[in-house]
Amino acid sequence: MASRFYVLVFVALTGILGMVSPPDLALLTVQAQTRKTEANRLLNQGIQQFQFSQFEAAFQSWQQALTIYREIKDRQGEAAALGNLGNTYDSLGNYGKAIEYQLQSLEIEREIKNRLGEGQSLGNLGISYYRLGKYDKVIEFQLQSLTIKREIKDQRGEGNALSNLGIAYYAIGRYDKAIEFYLQSLSIFRELKDRFGEGNALSNLGTAYDALGDYGKAINYQLQSLEIAREVKDRRGEGQALSNLAYYAIGKYDKAIAHNLQSSAIAKETRDRLIRKNSLNNFGVAYERLNPEQEAIIYLQEALIIAKEVSDRSSEGLALANLGNMLSKAKQSELAILFYKQSINVREEIRKDIKKLDRDIQKSYLTTVEKTYRDLADLLLQQNRIIEALQVLDLLKVQELEDYLKNIKGNDRSAQGVRLLAPEQALSDKLLAVSPDNIQDINNQLANQIQQLSKTEINKVPYYLNQIPQGTVLLYPFILGDRLEIILFAPNNPPIRRTTTISKDQLETLISDYRVGLLDSSSEDFKEPAIQLYNLLIKPIEAELVQFNTKTILYAPDGQLRYIPIAALYDGKQLLVEKYQISNLIAYTLSDFTPQPQNAPNILAGAFGGKAGDRKFGQTALPATVREVQEIANSFQNSVTLIEEQFSRKAIESKFKNHNILHLATHAEFNVGSPDQSFIIFGNGDKIRLNEITDWQIPNIDLIILSACQTGVGKLGSGVEILGFGYQVQKAGAKQAIASLWSVKDDETGVLMSAFYAELRKGDVTVTEALRRAQMSLIKSKDYNHPFYWSAFFAIGNGL
């Protein structure tokens, strides 16, 4: 399904220089006074021109004013002219130049201690950074602007800053936070009887409620905004409200098209390319619902052209994705693949500039992103373009992490995006020439050119994938609506793809049955679903695993497969762990496969403790954890243990640099939802939430062990919280982690951990192999051979 664009109204804080002269005006010569008066006139003339969208005329007025202010050395006037020129560049789509001018203005405002002007420059910088998709910068500058506006009691400026903050939070999917800021700004504008500001706030509220699926409220707010825009003769506001009316969402496509026709006409009249682009994209979406693909493609193409013209990368990525979706529906698969690839590559480029945002930001700035990756991977697999599909699936995992954690900047590998084949590269600069009339011919030409490529060229392996050690394979399952795809890759071998017919719903039912069986240590009910899952995931590639002399499987599960251990899959005679070492992989794009030295264990261990049967800080006491860490201390020299109250977050953090294994025998939960709903608790009640783990700087830590954690509490989600834990640990500097998928009693956990450390003491053994050997020892035991006791524990990270 294609997605709509919305017009969100940023309020540019234009630096209007008051006509009141500064105190030293009397010291100026008569000629200088005359020149200053002329500059002030030009400045305010430019403001009027800007308000009527006469951007080129405004630019000329402000450029002349700037020249005069510099001649007479009027720093305040110079700052105002620079700021307004920055606003003009922003309106013309030259955001780099806009930022350059706003920074010059900000520097002068701070130099002359003009707090009003400083607040305006900060707000305008936030606007230009928004256009570039740098939302962390938007929030940073708008918050600074808001602080100043409140300090100097500039109510209108406060309302503008609140509105702009709402737009920034909307852009990254935090609609509740956006609504909070919009409502505050609406209240201020109504108090001031500022009808322009009120109309903008109402329109922005409408877009936020639209995003939440509350279309009744969304339409109501947009209609109020439209009424005000017409009352005050705000043509741009009128066009924006018409474009944003969500009639398409309630199936009234004819009404949606009619309103967007009006909006598009206003956009042409006011030369507002942003509204024009949004209207065109919305035409495409509405026509897509009505299924005349020619009209949809025409409008989406024009939306793409404008997005490129104004350098709006986020909108460009969305338009490309929507075109890919339309072409896929039209069965023009090769062209659809190219448009999808271009969309993903735009988004991966944007990720290079994404920095850590406010920690309560949880949702994606574009809800369509994940679908684009999945649709592209699906099309590529249908054409047996396996390595390309594998690259897309890997980038999808990075995208899932970005949606969840909001701190995934990517790296040089991910920034390269998806490789374009030579015929695709040749066509990539001509995508704007594709039209409904020539689509089929171009698609056929592209398909013929790709078919002439050798298989090795189509499935060209990135150099770093061939760095995976011999005997190690990548296993990537991919869940689709009607089937399960399995991709297997071994270094210096062609990739393998196997397809099994099973619906997503059927697979998720099987996953649930398997997990329920594993959690019941008194029954053998796990075996039947364990065999079925083995037949789905492993049997199709069983011969290749043998052929590749596989010793280690780097497993990158998709969706709800993240909630189950493949170690306990069963072929009817053997468990998978009896054949292979298994380590969960975050994403190969984020992994380092170079061999790591095996360091002698130097352990820092903490125990939650408590008395049996008691509850402590809302959690079940874990008395056996004390024995667990004491046994570690007795087995390894130089180990440090922290028990109960001594086991605090501060105490642990103060000792990181002296140890290479961090053993946390305590409760941890990785829950569906936002990262702040997942946490590790310490013996004194302190907590560290999942999104805070990267605050730890632990480059010396080879391994973090959580020996009493659980995942999937309540309804199962996509399992991204498990992926997120592994990523956070890796980003903090640790190389690998061991966690558990459900909570095992602390006595039984102690048995597994004792066996694990016994293997580590032997030396020259990897973490993954030590865990496998420990699990094997429990399988062979009398009391703990049920998978409930040993299969919950899994390794995740870079370790091999």
C-alpha positions in Angstrom: 0.0 0.0 0.0 1.4 3.4 -0.9 1.6 6.1 1.6 0.4 9.7 1.5 2.5 12.8 2.0 1.3 15.4 4.4 2.0 19.1 4.5 3.3 20.0 8.0 3.4 23.7 8.6 6.7 24.9 10.0 6.6 28.5 11.3 9.6 30.4 10.0 10.6 32.8 12.7 11.4 35.7 10.3 13.7 38.2 12.0 11.6 41.4 11.6 13.8 44.3 12.5 11.8 47.0 14.4 11.9 50.5 13.0 12.8 51.9 16.4 16.4 53.1 16.1 19.1 51.9 18.5 20.4 54.2 21.2 23.5 55.2 19.2 21.6 56.4 16.1 22.2 60.0 17.0 25.9 59.4 16.7 25.5 58.4 13.1 26.0 60.9 10.3 22.9 62.1 8.5 23.9 60.0 5.5 24.3 56.9 7.7 20.9 57.5 9.2 19.4 57.7 5.8 21.1 54.5 4.7 19.8 52.7 7.8 16.3 53.9 7.2 16.6 52.6 3.6 17.9 49.2 4.8 15.0 49.0 7.4 12.6 49.7 4.6 14.1 47.0 2.4 14.1 44.5 5.2 10.4 45.0 6.0 9.5 45.1 2.3 11.2 41.7 1.9 9.1 40.4 4.8 5.9 41.4 3.0 7.1 39.9 -0.2 8.1 36.7 1.6 4.6 36.4 3.2 3.1 36.5 -0.3 5.5 33.8 -1.6 7.4 36.3 -3.7 10.6 34.6 -2.8 12.8 36.0 -5.5 11.7 39.6 -4.8 12.2 39.1 -1.1 15.7 37.8 -1.7 16.6 40.8 -3.7 15.2 43.2 -1.0 17.1 41.4 1.8 20.3 41.2 -0.2 20.2 45.0 -0.8 19.5 45.5 2.9 22.4 43.2 3.9 24.8 45.3 1.8 23.7 48.5 3.4 23.9 47.1 7.0 27.4 45.9 6.4 28.5 49.3 4.9 27.2 51.1 8.0 28.4 48.3 10.4 24.9 47.7 11.8 25.4 44.2 13.2 21.7 43.8 14.3 20.4 44.6 10.9 23.1 42.4 9.3 21.9 39.5 11.5 18.2 40.1 10.6 19.0 40.2 6.8 21.1 37.1 7.0 18.4 35.2 8.8 15.8 36.2 6.3 18.0 35.3 3.4 18.4 31.9 5.1 14.6 31.6 5.2 14.4 32.4 1.5 17.0 29.7 0.6 15.0 27.3 2.7 11.8 28.1 0.8 13.7 27.6 -2.5 15.0 24.2 -1.4 18.6 25.2 -0.9 18.9 23.9 2.6 22.7 23.9 2.8 22.8 27.6 1.9 19.9 28.2 4.3 21.9 26.7 7.2 25.0 28.6 6.2 23.1 32.0 6.5 21.3 31.1 9.7 24.6 30.1 11.4 26.1 33.5 10.4 23.0 35.2 11.8 23.1 33.1 15.0 26.8 34.0 15.5 26.1 37.8 15.3 23.0 37.5 17.5 25.0 35.9 20.2 27.8 38.4 19.8 25.5 41.3 20.3 23.5 39.5 23.0 20.2 39.8 21.1 18.1 37.0 22.7 15.1 37.5 20.5 17.2 37.2 17.3 19.1 34.3 18.8 15.8 32.4 19.4 14.7 33.2 15.8 17.9 31.9 14.3 17.9 28.7 16.3 14.3 28.0 15.3 15.1 28.6 11.6 18.1 26.4 11.8 15.8 23.6 13.1 13.5 24.1 10.1 16.3 23.7 7.6 17.7 20.6 9.4 14.2 19.2 9.2 14.2 19.4 5.4 17.5 17.4 5.5 16.0 14.7 7.7 18.3 15.5 10.6 15.6 15.3 13.2 18.0 15.2 16.2 19.3 18.6 15.1 15.7 19.9 14.7 14.7 18.9 18.2 18.0 20.3 19.6 17.6 23.8 18.0 13.9 24.1 18.6 14.2 23.3 22.3 16.9 26.0 22.6 14.6 28.4 20.8 11.7 27.5 23.0 13.8 28.1 26.2 14.7 31.6 24.9 11.2 32.5 23.9 9.9 31.6 27.3 12.7 33.5 29.0 12.0 36.7 27.1 8.2 36.1 27.3 7.8 36.1 23.6 4.4 34.2 23.4 4.1 34.2 19.7 7.7 32.9 19.3 6.9 30.3 22.0 3.9 29.1 20.0 6.0 28.8 16.9 8.7 26.8 18.6 6.1 24.5 20.2 4.5 23.9 16.8 7.9 23.2 15.2 8.8 20.7 17.9 5.5 19.0 17.3 6.5 18.6 13.6 9.9 17.2 14.5 8.3 14.6 16.7 5.7 13.8 14.1 8.5 13.2 11.6 9.9 10.4 13.6 6.6 8.8 14.4 6.1 10.1 18.0 2.5 11.3 17.3 1.4 11.5 21.0 4.3 13.8 21.7 3.6 15.8 18.5 -0.1 16.3 19.6 1.1 17.5 23.1 3.2 20.3 21.5 0.5 21.1 18.9 -2.1 21.6 21.6 0.1 23.9 23.6 0.8 26.0 20.5 -2.9 26.1 19.6 -3.8 27.4 23.1 -1.2 30.2 22.7 -2.3 31.2 19.3 -6.0 31.3 20.3 -5.0 33.4 23.4 -3.2 35.8 21.1 -6.1 35.7 18.5 -3.5 34.8 15.9 -5.7 33.2 13.2 -2.7 32.2 11.0 -1.0 30.4 13.9 -4.3 28.8 15.0 -5.0 27.5 11.4 -1.5 26.0 11.2 -1.8 24.3 14.6 -5.2 22.8 13.6 -3.8 21.5 10.4 -0.8 19.9 12.1 -3.1 18.3 14.7 -5.1 16.9 11.8 -2.1 15.2 10.3 -1.1 13.7 13.7 -4.6 12.2 14.3 -4.5 10.9 10.7 -1.3 9.1 11.4 -2.9 7.6 14.5 -5.8 6.3 12.4 -8.4 8.7 14.0 -9.7 9.9 10.7 -12.8 11.6 12.1 -10.7 13.9 14.3 -8.2 14.4 11.5 -10.8 15.6 9.0 -12.4 17.8 11.6 -9.2 19.6 12.4 -8.3 20.0 8.7 -11.8 21.5 8.0 -11.3 24.0 10.9 -7.9 24.9 9.4 -9.4 25.3 5.9 -12.1 27.6 7.2 -9.6 29.9 8.9 -7.3 29.9 5.9 -10.1 31.0 3.6 -11.3 33.6 6.2 -7.8 35.2 6.4 -7.1 34.7 2.7 -4.1 32.4 3.4 -3.8 30.6 0.1 -0.9 28.5 1.1 -2.8 27.4 4.3 -5.8 26.7 2.2 -3.8 24.5 -0.2 -2.1 22.7 2.7 -5.5 21.9 4.5 -7.0 20.7 1.2 -4.0 18.4 0.6 -4.2 17.0 4.1 -7.9 16.1 4.2 -7.9 12.4 4.9 -10.9 11.4 2.8 -8.9 8.7 1.0 -8.5 6.9 4.3 -12.2 6.4 4.7 -12.7 5.3 1.1 -13.9 8.6 -0.3 -11.4 8.6 -3.2 -13.4 10.9 -5.5 -13.6 13.5 -2.7 -9.8 13.1 -2.0 -9.0 13.6 -5.7 -11.3 16.7 -5.9 -9.6 18.3 -2.8 -6.1 17.6 -4.1 -7.0 19.1 -7.5 -7.9 22.3 -5.7 -4.8 22.0 -3.6 -2.6 21.5 -6.7 -4.1 24.5 -8.4 -3.3 26.7 -5.3 0.2 25.3 -5.2 0.7 26.3 -8.8 -0.7 29.8 -8.1 1.6 30.3 -5.0 4.5 28.4 -6.6 4.6 26.2 -3.5 6.4 23.1 -4.6 6.0 21.3 -1.3 2.2 21.4 -1.4 2.3 20.6 -5.2 4.5 17.6 -4.5 2.3 16.4 -1.7 -0.9 16.8 -3.7 0.6 14.9 -6.6 1.7 12.0 -4.3 -1.8 12.0 -2.8 -3.3 11.8 -6.3 -1.2 8.7 -6.9 -2.4 7.1 -3.7 -6.0 7.8 -4.4 -5.8 6.6 -8.0 -4.0 3.5 -6.7 -7.0 2.7 -4.6 -9.2 3.2 -7.7 -6.7 1.1 -9.8 -6.2 3.2 -12.9 -2.4 2.7 -12.7 -1.6 5.1 -15.5 -2.9 8.1 -13.5 -1.2 6.9 -10.3 2.2 6.6 -12.0 1.9 10.0 -13.6 1.2 11.8 -10.4 3.8 9.8 -8.4 6.4 10.5 -11.1 5.8 14.3 -10.8 5.9 14.0 -7.0 9.4 12.4 -7.4 10.6 15.1 -9.7 9.6 17.8 -7.3 11.1 15.9 -4.3 14.4 15.8 -6.2 14.2 19.5 -7.2 13.8 20.6 -3.6 16.3 18.0 -2.3 13.7 16.4 0.1 15.4 13.1 0.6 12.7 11.5 2.8 10.0 12.4 0.3 12.1 11.2 -2.5 12.6 7.8 -0.8 8.8 7.5 -0.2 7.9 8.5 -3.8 10.4 5.9 -5.2 8.8 3.2 -2.9 5.3 4.1 -4.0 6.3 3.9 -7.6 8.0 0.5 -6.9 4.7 -0.7 -5.3 2.7 0.5 -8.4 5.1 -1.2 -10.8 5.0 -4.4 -8.8 1.2 -4.4 -9.0 1.5 -3.8 -12.8 3.8 -6.9 -13.0 6.7 -4.9 -14.2 9.0 -6.6 -11.8 12.4 -5.5 -13.0 11.5 -1.8 -13.0 9.8 -2.3 -9.6 13.0 -3.8 -8.2 15.0 -0.8 -9.5 12.6 1.8 -7.9 12.6 -0.2 -4.6 16.4 -0.3 -4.7 16.7 3.4 -5.3 14.2 4.0 -2.4 16.3 1.9 0.0 19.5 3.5 -1.1 18.1 7.0 -0.4 17.1 5.9 3.1 20.4 4.3 3.8 22.1 7.5 2.8 19.8 9.4 5.2 20.8 7.0 8.0 24.4 8.1 7.7 23.4 11.4 9.3 21.0 10.0 11.9 22.3 10.5 15.4 20.9 9.5 18.8 17.5 11.1 19.3 15.5 11.7 22.5 15.2 8.4 24.3 11.4 8.3 24.3 11.2 8.3 20.6 10.0 4.9 19.6 8.5 4.7 16.2 9.7 5.0 12.6 9.7 8.4 11.0 8.2 6.7 8.0 5.8 3.7 8.5 6.4 2.4 5.0 10.1 1.8 5.3 10.0 -1.9 6.5 7.5 -2.8 3.9 9.7 -1.5 1.1 12.6 -3.7 2.2 10.3 -6.8 2.5 8.6 -6.2 -0.9 12.0 -5.8 -2.6 13.5 -9.0 -1.0 10.3 -10.9 -2.0 10.7 -9.8 -5.7 14.4 -10.6 -5.7 13.9 -14.0 -4.3 11.2 -14.7 -6.9 13.9 -14.0 -9.6 16.5 -16.1 -7.7 18.7 -13.0 -7.1 19.8 -14.4 -3.8 22.7 -12.3 -2.7 20.8 -9.1 -3.5 17.9 -10.4 -1.4 20.3 -11.3 1.4 21.7 -7.8 1.3 18.2 -6.4 1.6 17.2 -8.7 4.4 20.4 -7.6 6.3 19.6 -4.0 5.8 16.0 -4.7 6.9 17.4 -5.9 10.3 19.3 -2.6 10.6 16.1 -0.7 9.7 14.1 -2.7 12.3 16.7 -1.6 14.9 16.5 2.0 13.8 12.7 1.9 14.1 13.0 0.5 17.6 16.0 2.1 19.2 16.4 5.3 17.1 20.2 5.3 17.5 21.3 3.3 14.4 23.6 5.4 12.3 24.8 2.5 10.2 28.3 2.3 8.8 30.1 2.4 5.5 28.7 -1.0 4.5 25.1 -0.1 5.2 25.5 3.3 3.6 26.3 1.6 0.3 22.7 0.3 0.3 21.8 -2.3 -2.2 24.1 -2.9 -5.2 22.7 -1.9 -8.6 23.4 -4.3 -11.4 25.1 -2.7 -14.5 21.8 -2.5 -16.6 20.1 -0.9 -13.5 22.9 1.6 -13.1 22.6 2.6 -16.7 18.9 3.2 -16.3 19.0 4.8 -12.9 19.6 8.3 -14.2 16.7 8.0 -16.6 13.9 6.9 -14.1 12.2 10.2 -14.5 11.7 9.4 -18.2 9.7 6.3 -17.4 6.0 6.9 -18.2 2.9 4.7 -18.5 3.4 4.6 -22.3 6.9 3.2 -22.2 6.9 1.2 -19.0 6.4 -2.2 -20.5 9.1 -1.7 -23.2 11.6 -0.4 -20.7 10.9 -3.2 -18.3 11.3 -5.8 -21.0 14.6 -4.2 -22.1 15.9 -4.2 -18.5 14.8 -7.8 -18.0 16.6 -8.9 -21.2 19.8 -7.1 -20.2 19.8 -8.7 -16.7 19.2 -12.2 -18.1 22.4 -11.8 -20.2 24.5 -11.2 -17.1 26.3 -14.2 -15.6 25.0 -15.8 -12.4 28.2 -14.9 -10.7 27.7 -11.2 -11.6 24.1 -11.2 -10.4 25.0 -13.0 -7.2 28.3 -11.1 -6.6 29.3 -11.5 -3.0 30.5 -8.5 -0.9 34.2 -9.0 0.0 33.5 -8.9 3.8 31.1 -11.8 3.5 33.9 -14.0 2.3 35.8 -13.2 5.4 33.5 -15.5 7.4 35.7 -18.4 8.5 35.5 -21.8 6.7 33.1 -24.1 8.4 30.8 -21.2 9.4 27.5 -20.4 7.5 24.9 -17.7 7.5 21.3 -18.9 7.9 18.7 -16.2 7.1 15.0 -17.3 7.2 12.5 -14.8 5.8 8.8 -14.9 6.7 6.4 -14.0 3.9 2.6 -14.1 3.9 2.3 -17.3 2.0 5.7 -19.0 2.4 9.0 -19.3 4.3 12.2 -18.6 2.4 15.5 -19.9 3.7 18.8 -18.4 2.5 22.1 -20.2 3.3 25.5 -18.7 2.6 28.9 -20.2 3.1 32.1 -18.3 2.2 33.4 -18.8 -1.4 30.2 -20.7 -2.4 27.1 -19.7 -4.3 24.2 -18.8 -2.0 21.5 -21.4 -1.5 17.8 -20.6 -1.5 15.0 -22.9 -0.4 11.2 -22.2 -0.3 8.7 -23.9 1.9 4.9 -23.3 1.6 3.5 -22.3 4.9 1.4 -19.2 5.7 2.7 -16.6 8.2 -0.3 -17.4 10.5 0.4 -21.1 10.4 4.1 -20.6 11.1 3.4 -18.3 14.1 1.0 -20.9 15.5 3.7 -23.5 15.2 6.2 -21.2 16.9 3.8 -20.7 19.7 3.2 -24.4 20.1 6.9 -25.1 20.2 7.5 -22.4 22.8 4.7 -23.7 25.0 6.1 -27.2 24.8 9.6 -26.0 25.7 8.2 -24.2 28.7 6.6 -27.4 30.1 9.5 -29.4 31.6 7.1 -32.2 32.6 6.1 -33.2 29.0 7.6 -34.1 25.7 5.0 -32.0 23.8 7.9 -29.9 22.3 9.0 -32.7 20.1 6.3 -32.6 17.5 6.6 -28.9 16.7 10.4 -29.2 17.1 10.4 -31.8 14.3 8.0 -29.6 12.1 10.3 -26.6 12.5 13.4 -28.7 11.8 11.7 -29.8 8.6 10.9 -26.1 7.7 14.2 -24.5 8.7 17.0 -27.1 8.5 15.9 -30.1 6.4 15.7 -28.1 3.1 19.4 -27.2 3.6 20.6 -30.3 5.4 22.7 -31.6 2.5 24.4 -28.3 2.0 25.3 -28.0 5.7 27.1 -31.3 5.3 28.7 -30.3 2.0 30.1 -27.1 3.5 31.6 -29.0 6.5 29.6 -26.8 8.8 30.6 -26.4 12.4 29.0 -23.0 13.3 25.6 -21.6 12.2 25.3 -17.8 12.4 21.6 -17.6 12.7 19.7 -14.3 11.8 16.0 -15.1 12.6 13.1 -13.1 11.2 10.1 -12.0 13.1 8.7 -14.3 15.8 11.4 -16.9 15.0 13.5 -14.7 17.3 11.5 -16.0 20.3 12.5 -19.7 19.9 15.8 -21.5 20.2 16.8 -23.5 17.1 19.3 -25.4 19.3 16.4 -27.7 20.4 15.1 -28.4 16.9 14.8 -32.1 16.4 15.3 -34.4 13.4 13.8 -37.4 15.1 17.2 -38.7 16.3 19.3 -35.7 17.2 18.9 -32.1 18.4 20.4 -29.4 16.3 22.8 -28.4 19.1 24.3 -31.9 19.0 25.4 -31.2 15.5 26.4 -27.5 15.4 27.5 -24.5 17.4 24.9 -21.8 17.0 25.2 -18.1 17.5 22.5 -15.5 16.8 23.6 -12.8 14.4 22.4 -9.2 14.6 23.2 -8.3 11.0 26.3 -9.2 9.0 26.5 -5.6 7.8 27.2 -4.6 11.4 29.5 -7.6 12.2 33.2 -8.0 12.3 34.3 -11.5 11.3 38.0 -11.1 11.8 39.4 -13.6 14.3 39.5 -12.4 17.9 42.1 -13.4 20.5 40.9 -15.7 23.3 41.6 -13.8 26.5 41.9 -15.5 29.9 38.6 -15.0 31.8 38.6 -12.0 34.2 35.1 -11.9 35.6 33.0 -9.2 37.2 29.9 -10.8 38.6 26.8 -9.5 40.4 24.0 -11.5 42.2 20.5 -10.3 42.8 20.0 -12.6 45.7 17.2 -12.4 48.3 15.5 -15.1 50.4 13.7 -18.0 48.9 10.0 -17.3 48.4 10.4 -13.5 48.9 9.9 -10.7 46.5 12.4 -8.0 46.1 11.9 -4.7 44.2 8.8 -6.3 42.6 10.8 -9.3 41.4 11.1 -12.9 42.7 14.1 -13.4 44.9 17.0 -15.4 43.3 18.9 -16.9 46.3 20.9 -19.3 44.1 22.5 -16.5 42.2 24.7 -15.8 45.3 26.1 -19.4 45.1 26.4 -19.0 41.3 28.7 -16.0 41.5 30.6 -17.3 44.5 31.4 -20.4 42.5 32.7 -18.2 39.7 34.9 -16.3 42.1 36.3 -19.6 43.5 37.1 -20.8 40.0 38.8 -17.8 38.5 41.5 -15.7 39.9 41.1 -11.9 40.0 37.3 -12.2 39.8 35.2 -9.7 41.6 31.7 -10.4 43.0 29.1 -8.0 44.1 26.2 -9.4 46.2 22.7 -8.0 46.7 23.0 -4.4 48.0 26.6 -4.1 46.8 25.4 -5.1 43.4 24.4 -1.6 42.2 24.6 0.0 38.8 27.2 2.5 40.0 29.4 -0.2 41.5 29.3 -2.3 38.3 30.0 0.7 36.1 33.0 1.7 38.2 34.7 -1.6 37.5 34.2 -2.3 33.8 37.7 -1.5 32.6 39.3 -4.1 34.7 37.4 -7.2 33.4 36.6 -8.9 30.2 33.5 -10.9 31.3 30.5 -9.2 32.9 28.2 -11.8 34.6 24.8 -10.5 35.7 22.9 -13.1 37.7 19.8 -11.1 38.0 16.4 -10.4 36.4 16.2 -8.9 33.0 13.2 -8.5 30.8 13.1 -7.8 27.0 9.5 -6.9 26.3 7.4 -6.0 23.2 7.0 -2.3 22.9 9.5 0.5 23.5 13.1 0.1 24.7 12.3 1.7 28.0 10.0 -1.3 28.8 13.0 -3.6 28.7 15.5 -3.5 31.5 18.1 -5.2 33.7 17.6 -4.8 37.5 20.5 -4.7 40.0 20.7 -6.2 43.5 19.9 -2.8 45.2 16.9 -2.1 42.9 18.7 0.1 40.3 17.7 -0.5 36.7 19.3 0.1 33.4 16.9 0.2 30.5 17.6 -1.3 27.1 18.0 2.0 25.4 20.6 3.1 28.1 23.0 0.2 27.6 25.0 2.2 25.0 25.8 4.7 27.7 28.2 2.0 28.9 31.6 2.2 27.3 32.9 -1.3 27.6 35.5 -2.0 24.8 37.4 -4.4 27.1 34.4 -6.6 27.6 34.4 -9.8 25.5 31.2 -11.2 26.9 28.1 -10.1 28.9 26.0 -12.9 30.5 22.5 -12.4 31.7 21.7 -15.6 33.5 18.1 -14.9 34.6 16.4 -13.0 31.8 13.3 -13.6 29.8 11.7 -12.4 26.5 8.3 -12.3 25.0 6.4 -11.6 28.2 2.8 -11.6 27.2 1.9 -11.3 23.5 4.8 -12.0 21.1 5.8 -9.2 18.8 8.5 -9.1 16.1 11.3 -10.0 18.5 13.1 -6.8 17.7 13.7 -6.3 21.4 16.0 -9.4 21.3 17.8 -8.0 18.3 18.0 -4.7 20.1 19.7 -6.1 23.1 22.4 -7.7 21.0 22.9 -4.5 19.1 23.1 -2.3 22.2 25.7 -4.6 23.8 27.7 -4.6 20.6 27.5 -0.8 20.2 28.6 -0.3 23.8 31.8 -2.2 22.9 31.2 -5.8 24.1 31.8 -8.5 21.5 29.2 -11.0 22.5 26.3 -11.7 24.9 24.5 -14.7 26.4 20.9 -14.2 27.4 17.8 -16.4 27.8 14.5 -16.6 26.1 12.6 -17.4 29.3 13.3 -17.5 33.0 14.8 -20.7 34.3 14.9 -21.4 38.0 18.1 -20.0 39.5 19.2 -23.5 40.8 19.0 -25.0 37.4 20.6 -21.9 35.8 23.5 -22.3 38.2 24.1 -25.9 36.9 24.3 -24.7 33.3 26.5 -21.7 34.2 28.8 -24.0 36.2 29.2 -26.2 33.2 29.8 -23.2 30.9 32.6 -21.8 33.1 34.2 -25.3 33.5 34.5 -25.3 29.7 36.0 -21.8 29.6 38.6 -22.8 32.2 40.0 -25.4 29.7 41.2 -22.5 27.5 41.3 -22.2 23.7 37.5 -22.5 23.4 35.1 -19.9 22.0 32.1 -18.7 23.9 29.7 -20.3 21.4 31.4 -23.7 21.7 31.6 -23.4 25.6 27.9 -22.8 25.7 27.2 -25.7 23.3 29.3 -28.1 25.5 27.5 -26.9 28.6 24.2 -27.5 27.0 25.3 -31.0 25.9 26.3 -31.8 29.5 22.7 -31.0 30.6 21.2 -33.0 27.7 23.2 -36.0 29.0 22.2 -35.5 32.6 19.4 -37.3 34.3 17.6 -34.3 35.8 18.1 -31.4 33.4 17.9 -33.0 29.9 14.6 -31.3 29.0 15.2 -28.3 26.7 13.4 -26.1 29.2 16.6 -26.1 31.3 19.2 -25.5 28.6 17.8 -24.3 25.3 16.6 -20.9 26.6 20.2 -19.7 26.6 21.6 -18.4 23.4 24.7 -16.4 22.2 24.2 -13.2 20.2 26.8 -10.9 18.7 30.1 -11.1 16.8 31.5 -14.1 18.5 32.4 -17.1 16.4 
